[in-house]
Amino acid sequence: MVLGKEKKEMTGLAIGVSSMKAGEHALLHVGWELGYGKEGSFSFPNVSPMADLVYEVVLIGFDETKEGKARSDMTVEERIGAADRRKMDGNALFKEEKLEEAMQQYEMAIAYMGDDFMFQLFGKYRDMALAVKNPCHLNMAACLLKLKRYEEAIGQCSLVLGEDENNVKALFRRGKARAELGQTDAAREDFLKAGKFAPEDKSIARELRLLAEHEKAVYKKQKEIYKGIFGPRPEPKQKKNWLIIFWQLLVSLVLGLFKRKRVKAE
């Protein structure tokens, strides 16, 4: 939304948004006078006459307008171009380790290509949009990994894999996030699948090796814990052979009697 250039029916929304802070999540109640008025709207969105409105808004952020027009007034090419410029701005901030600011730019880029917009695209235009949108999600995941927000990183990667199930970067970064959360089986599955499409990638092999070493260390530690709980394994008791014992006693008795007779004879 370009404040000051919004459509008449967006007046109330613009007033509410202008009072919000970046990152804020709010419900904005707008009276019909500052919304769709007496007539309402019979196209999209469908709004009844004199209807009050409730908007749920998450404000990504403010900055100086670079495009000069609102998203809804742009052509497909203009929206994709605007998103690509946001992505490039985010990349520059990422290189400077300004991760939160970079993510803000990626989110703004993604906002140009929301579900309602993507639903209308087919063929080359959809491919053009995904060529910008997917890297934004992947770059968001890279930021989130650095910030140790692993669940969110998994979500960003999964969005890409929903469009491109064999995307190596998405599989690799989701695998790293899962490994950090201790989801070793799922992480290994992601790394192995990524390795099929990038067999020469040394970073994938390294992560698989680290995963194996980690599992080995965990197993060893658990073994020591269980050993401490249950104690050392008892040595098996040797069974007594009563037949041998009987013959030993019998021989001892005979020898004893024989020795006594010898003593008497002497």
C-alpha positions in Angstrom: 0.0 0.0 0.0 1.3 3.4 -0.9 0.0 5.8 1.8 -1.5 8.9 0.3 -2.3 7.1 -2.9 -4.7 4.5 -1.6 -8.1 4.0 -3.2 -11.1 5.6 -1.6 -12.4 2.3 0.0 -9.0 1.9 1.6 -9.0 5.2 3.5 -9.8 3.7 6.8 -7.3 0.9 6.4 -4.6 3.5 5.5 -5.4 5.5 8.6 -5.0 2.4 10.8 -1.8 1.2 9.1 -0.2 4.6 9.4 -0.5 4.3 13.2 1.1 0.9 13.4 4.7 -0.1 14.1 6.8 -2.4 12.0 6.2 -6.0 13.0 2.9 -5.2 14.7 -0.1 -7.6 14.4 -3.4 -5.8 14.8 -7.1 -6.0 14.1 -8.4 -2.8 12.5 -12.1 -1.9 12.8 -13.2 0.4 10.1 -16.6 2.0 9.9 -18.5 1.8 6.6 -18.0 5.5 5.9 -14.2 5.0 5.5 -14.7 1.6 3.8 -16.9 0.7 0.9 -19.6 3.2 1.7 -23.4 3.0 1.1 -23.1 1.0 -2.1 -20.7 -1.7 -0.9 -18.9 -3.8 -3.5 -20.4 -6.6 -5.7 -17.1 -7.6 -7.3 -14.0 -8.9 -5.4 -14.1 -8.4 -2.5 -17.8 -8.8 -2.0 -18.9 -6.3 0.6 -22.5 -5.6 1.7 -23.8 -2.0 1.6 -23.0 0.0 4.7 -20.8 -2.8 6.1 -18.3 -2.1 8.8 -15.0 -3.9 8.2 -12.4 -5.7 10.3 -8.9 -6.1 8.9 -6.3 -8.4 10.3 -3.0 -6.7 9.5 0.6 -7.8 10.0 2.8 -4.8 9.1 6.0 -5.9 7.6 7.5 -2.4 7.6 7.6 1.1 6.2 10.0 2.6 3.7 10.1 5.2 1.1 8.1 4.2 -2.0 10.3 3.1 -4.9 7.5 1.9 -7.2 5.2 4.9 -7.2 2.1 2.8 -7.3 0.2 0.3 -5.2 0.5 -3.4 -5.9 -3.0 -3.7 -7.1 -2.4 -1.2 -9.8 0.7 -2.9 -11.2 0.9 -5.2 -14.2 2.3 -8.8 -13.7 5.7 -7.7 -15.1 5.8 -4.7 -12.8 5.0 -6.7 -9.7 7.6 -9.3 -10.5 10.2 -6.6 -11.2 9.4 -4.8 -7.9 9.7 -8.1 -6.0 13.1 -8.7 -7.7 14.4 -5.3 -6.6 13.3 -6.0 -3.0 15.1 -9.3 -3.2 18.3 -7.6 -4.4 18.1 -5.1 -1.6 17.7 -8.0 0.9 20.8 -9.8 -0.6 22.9 -6.6 0.0 21.7 -6.5 3.6 22.4 -10.2 4.1 26.0 -9.7 3.0 26.3 -7.0 5.7 25.0 -9.5 8.2 21.9 -7.3 8.8 19.6 -10.3 9.0 16.4 -8.8 10.3 16.6 -6.0 7.8 17.3 -8.4 5.0 14.3 -10.6 6.0 12.1 -7.5 5.9 13.0 -6.9 2.3 12.5 -10.6 1.4 9.0 -10.5 3.1 8.1 -7.4 1.1 9.3 -9.1 -2.1 7.1 -12.2 -1.3 4.2 -9.9 -0.5 4.1 -8.8 -4.2 3.5 -12.4 -5.1 0.9 -13.6 -2.6 -1.4 -16.6 -3.1 -4.1 -14.5 -4.8 -1.6 -13.3 -7.4 0.1 -16.6 -8.0 -3.3 -18.3 -8.4 -3.8 -16.2 -11.5 -0.5 -17.0 -13.2 0.2 -19.7 -15.7 3.1 -20.7 -18.0 6.0 -18.4 -18.4 4.6 -15.7 -16.0 4.3 -18.3 -13.2 7.9 -19.4 -13.9 9.0 -15.8 -13.8 7.3 -15.2 -10.5 8.7 -18.4 -8.9 12.2 -17.5 -10.1 12.0 -14.5 -7.7 9.7 -15.9 -5.0 11.5 -19.2 -4.3 14.9 -17.6 -3.8 13.3 -15.1 -1.3 12.0 -18.0 0.8 15.4 -19.8 0.6 17.2 -16.6 1.6 14.7 -16.2 4.5 15.6 -19.7 5.5 19.3 -18.8 5.5 18.7 -15.8 7.7 16.6 -17.9 10.1 19.3 -20.6 10.3 21.8 -18.0 11.4 19.3 -16.6 13.9 18.7 -20.2 15.2 15.0 -20.0 14.4 14.9 -23.5 13.1 11.1 -24.2 13.0 10.6 -21.1 10.9 13.5 -22.0 8.6 11.8 -25.4 8.0 8.6 -23.6 7.1 10.3 -21.4 4.5 12.0 -24.4 2.9 8.8 -26.4 2.8 7.1 -23.6 0.9 9.8 -23.9 -1.9 9.6 -27.7 -1.9 5.8 -27.4 -2.4 6.6 -25.9 -5.8 9.8 -27.7 -6.5 10.2 -31.0 -4.6 13.7 -31.6 -5.8 15.2 -28.1 -4.9 18.6 -28.9 -3.5 19.0 -25.7 -1.5 15.6 -26.2 0.1 16.4 -29.8 1.0 19.8 -28.9 2.3 18.7 -26.0 4.5 15.7 -27.9 5.8 18.0 -30.8 6.6 20.3 -28.5 8.6 17.3 -27.0 10.5 16.0 -30.5 11.3 19.4 -31.7 12.4 19.7 -28.8 14.8 16.3 -29.8 16.3 17.4 -33.4 16.8 15.2 -34.7 14.0 18.0 -36.9 12.7 16.0 -39.3 10.6 14.1 -36.5 8.8 17.4 -34.6 8.3 19.2 -37.6 6.9 16.3 -38.1 4.4 16.6 -34.5 3.2 20.4 -34.7 2.9 20.2 -38.0 1.0 17.6 -36.7 -1.4 19.7 -33.5 -2.0 22.7 -35.7 -2.6 21.0 -37.5 -5.4 20.6 -34.3 -7.4 24.0 -32.8 -6.4 26.3 -35.8 -5.9 29.5 -33.6 -6.1 28.4 -31.2 -3.4 30.9 -31.6 -0.5 28.7 -29.7 2.0 26.0 -32.4 1.7 28.5 -35.2 2.4 29.9 -33.2 5.3 26.5 -32.8 6.9 25.8 -36.5 6.5 29.1 -37.3 8.1 28.4 -34.9 11.0 25.0 -36.5 11.5 26.6 -40.0 11.7 29.2 -38.8 14.2 26.5 -37.1 16.3 24.4 -40.3 16.4 27.5 -42.3 17.3 28.3 -40.0 20.2 24.6 -40.0 21.4 24.6 -43.8 21.3 27.8 -44.0 23.3 26.5 -41.6 25.9 23.2 -43.5 26.2 25.2 -46.7 26.6 27.2 -45.2 29.5 24.0 -43.9 31.1 22.3 -47.3 31.0 25.5 -49.0 32.3 25.4 -46.7 35.3 21.7 -47.4 35.9 21.8 -51.2 35.7 25.4 -51.8 36.7 27.9 -54.2 35.1 26.6 -57.4 33.6 26.9 -60.2 36.2 29.2 -63.0 35.5 27.3 -66.2 34.7 27.5 -68.8 37.6 29.1 -72.1 36.7 26.7 -75.0 37.1 27.9 -77.7 39.6 28.4 -81.1 38.2 27.1 -83.3 41.0 28.3 -86.5 39.5 31.9 -85.3 39.5 31.5 -84.1 43.0 30.2 -87.5 44.1 33.1 -89.4 42.6 35.6 -86.9 44.1 34.1 -87.5 47.5 34.0 -91.3 47.0 37.7 -91.3 45.9 38.6 -89.2 49.0 36.8 -91.6 51.3 38.4 -94.7 49.8 41.9 -93.2 50.0 41.2 -92.2 53.6 40.2 -95.7 54.5 43.2 -97.2 52.7 45.5 -94.8 54.6 44.1 -95.9 57.9 44.6 -99.6 57.2 48.2 -99.0 56.2 48.8 -97.2 59.5 47.3 -100.1 61.5 49.4 -102.7 59.5 52.6 -100.9 60.2 
